Amino acid sequence: MNILIALHHKIVREGITKILSEAPDINVIGTAKNKEELCPYESKGGKIDVVVLDLNIPDLDSLSTIRNILKDHPDTHILTMSDDEDSHQIKNVMQAGASGYILKKRSAEELIKAIKEVHAGNQYLCNDTIALMVEGERVRTTSERIADLTERELQVLQLICQEHINREIAEDLGISVRTVDAHRRNLMQKTGAKNTVGLVKFAIKNDLFNLK
């Protein structure tokens, strides 16, 4: 897999580049230390499988950057890295389309594992961030979770409950399969569901979908 490493601090960037370059099946296709070096990659036609993105790069709007990369490279996966143990930030970057969030204090072995997970199309949150998200969600009421759902997300949830797969949902709503996948991820994050069954249970329990 081809990896782009966008990390602000040189010693961290070079260290991670060396670690990943020695890992089997990983090819570091390029590095970037700031917005100026990263932005050209957003419009290049080169195949980038995973971007390891530092959320602490100065003057970089991380949410816009994530959206722009995915707009120009819809098949790219983004693994974000940060020093910040902030459940609000984790939620925002995942909703923007990032596939994972890992703290810089985690091990090199876990970083490689996270890259492989997001490359496989899965989401990855390190244990510390999972704990933060659980703690952050614990204070939210069910009514707040429901109110947080957008009209489009509710439409997707209805179709999920009707056993439609992503491709069918995309055709019904006139959107891309990747957009459906993003809505599905957002639904799981907002409702606290771990999988499709959890989404259906949430919908039925809260009268968002009625079995006929």
C-alpha atoms as one frame of an Amber mdcrd trajectory, in Angstrom:
protein
   0.000   0.000   0.000   1.172   3.555  -0.745   1.352   5.823   2.301   1.624
   9.604   2.539   2.940  10.864   5.873   1.897  14.398   6.844   3.511  15.197
  10.203   4.732  18.549  11.460   7.780  17.683  13.581  10.801  16.500  11.613
  12.071  13.981  14.144   8.645  12.353  14.410   8.106  12.426  10.648  11.506
  10.882   9.897  11.107   8.277  12.640   7.710   7.147  11.422   8.897   7.176
   7.808  11.752   4.842   8.739   9.490   2.527  10.730   6.891   2.277   7.968
   9.491   1.900   5.212  10.766  -1.227   6.971   7.296  -2.733   7.361   6.199
  -5.390   4.837   3.762  -4.282   2.118   4.081  -0.579   2.985   5.536   1.980
   0.587   5.996   5.562   1.810   5.134   7.473  -1.353   5.828  10.925   0.134
   5.958  13.155   3.197   4.720  16.625   4.088   5.496  18.871   7.035   3.026
  21.713   6.455  -0.011  22.860   4.503   2.056  23.983   1.510   3.623  20.547
   1.069   0.405  18.665   1.730  -1.992  20.617  -0.484  -0.427  19.579  -3.829
  -1.222  15.963  -2.942  -4.883  16.854  -2.672  -5.134  17.349  -6.423  -2.525
  14.872  -7.703  -3.653  11.879  -9.664  -1.157   9.545  -7.999  -2.493   6.539
  -6.121  -2.395   7.168  -2.371  -3.936   4.421  -0.261  -3.549   5.894   3.225
  -2.702   9.386   4.477  -1.303   9.559   8.008  -2.389  13.087   8.936  -1.080
  15.111  11.882  -3.937  17.180  13.332  -1.444  19.486  15.043   0.119  20.967
  11.878   0.046  24.776  12.368  -2.323  26.785  10.129  -3.917  23.599   8.785
  -7.691  23.289   8.852  -7.753  19.552   9.463 -11.479  19.074   8.779 -11.337
  20.886   5.425  -8.139  19.028   4.549  -9.784  15.652   5.224 -12.792  16.565
   3.084 -10.601  17.892   0.238  -8.365  14.828   0.168 -11.379  12.519   0.042
 -13.011  14.658  -2.634  -9.956  14.396  -4.919  -8.989  10.858  -3.840 -12.249
   9.055  -2.942 -10.453   5.718  -2.536  -7.930   7.111  -0.046  -8.244   6.381
   3.677  -7.128   8.886   6.312  -5.624   7.928   9.653  -5.358  10.986  11.900
  -2.731  11.415  14.627  -2.776  13.841  17.515  -1.465  14.623  20.991  -4.962
  15.747  21.977  -7.198  13.461  24.011 -10.345  15.336  23.018 -13.564  13.406
  22.357 -15.066  16.403  20.514 -12.126  16.524  18.094 -12.250  12.770  17.547
 -15.939  12.987  16.703 -15.425  15.879  14.291 -12.590  14.293  12.295 -14.425
  10.977  12.033 -17.562  12.731  10.818 -15.439  14.621   8.271 -14.512  11.247
   6.780 -11.348  10.131   8.564 -11.099   6.374   9.020  -9.120   6.420  12.234
  -7.673   8.369  15.149  -4.536   7.371  17.040  -2.625   9.193  19.744   1.068
   9.885  19.162   1.956   8.220  22.436   0.899   4.824  21.070   3.451   2.253
  19.841   4.881   1.793  16.345   3.293  -1.661  16.209  -0.131  -0.179  16.871
   0.404   2.480  14.208   1.114  -0.224  11.622  -1.952  -2.144  12.809  -4.076
   1.013  12.499  -2.827   1.686   8.957  -3.669  -1.870   7.904  -7.114  -1.613
   9.456  -8.082   1.617   7.692  -6.565   0.353   4.430  -8.872  -2.663   4.708
 -11.843  -0.296   4.913 -12.332  -0.503   8.671 -12.393   2.233  11.288  -9.675
   2.370  13.912  -9.634   4.078  17.293  -6.893   3.300  19.805  -8.036   2.182
  23.258  -7.446   5.610  24.796  -9.697   7.307  22.243 -12.399   4.657  22.620
 -12.465   5.366  26.356 -12.712   9.092  25.653 -15.600   8.593  23.243 -17.447
   6.350  25.687 -17.017   8.919  28.450 -18.131  11.718  26.152 -21.210   9.815
  24.969 -22.191   8.742  28.473 -23.574  12.196  29.315 -25.702  12.473  26.153
 -29.368  11.554  26.402 -31.170   9.498  23.781 -33.210  12.543  22.715 -29.979
  14.466  22.132 -28.634  11.611  19.998 -31.799  11.609  17.882 -31.815  15.398
  17.525 -28.212  15.192  16.285 -29.236  13.069  13.284 -29.601  14.921   9.980
 -32.535  14.425   7.621 -30.295  12.508   5.205 -28.980  10.273   7.991 -32.562
   9.476   8.998 -33.336   8.558   5.381 -30.315   6.249   5.287 -31.331   4.734
   8.638 -34.814   3.966   7.296 -33.356   2.154   4.293 -30.897   0.243   6.484
 -33.834  -0.933   8.583 -35.517  -2.089   5.363 -32.461  -4.318   4.734 -31.092
  -2.268   1.835 -27.368  -2.594   1.176 -25.156   0.451   0.521 -25.383   0.174
  -3.257 -29.191   0.095  -3.143 -29.313   3.027  -0.729 -27.021   5.018  -3.024
 -29.307   4.344  -6.000 -32.477   5.214  -4.062 -31.084   8.521  -2.766 -29.018
   9.473  -5.815 -25.733   9.621  -3.923 -22.450   7.709  -4.089 -21.784   4.460
  -2.241 -18.916   6.191  -0.417 -21.330   8.887   0.809 -23.694   6.192   2.061
 -20.789   4.573   3.891 -19.962   7.946   5.496 -23.602   8.355   6.609 -23.554
   4.842   8.046 -20.383   5.637  10.023 -21.914   8.871  11.298 -25.058   7.039
  12.353 -23.060   4.528  14.389 -21.022   7.288  16.017 -24.074   9.389  16.874
 -26.275   6.546  18.111 -23.538   4.561  19.834 -24.372   1.472  17.752 -21.522
  -0.924  17.041 -22.966  -2.446  13.875 -26.021  -2.578  11.598 -28.011  -4.638
  14.087 -27.353  -1.958  16.702 -28.632   0.730  14.324 -31.834  -1.197  13.665
 -32.384  -1.759  17.402 -31.846   1.958  18.079 -34.320   2.924  15.356 -37.038
   0.535  16.538 -36.562   1.318  20.239 -36.894   5.051  19.593 -39.799   4.835
  17.128 -37.664   5.931  14.180 -38.738   2.812  12.297 -41.839   0.650  12.702
 -41.915  -3.030  11.810 -44.824  -3.843   9.531
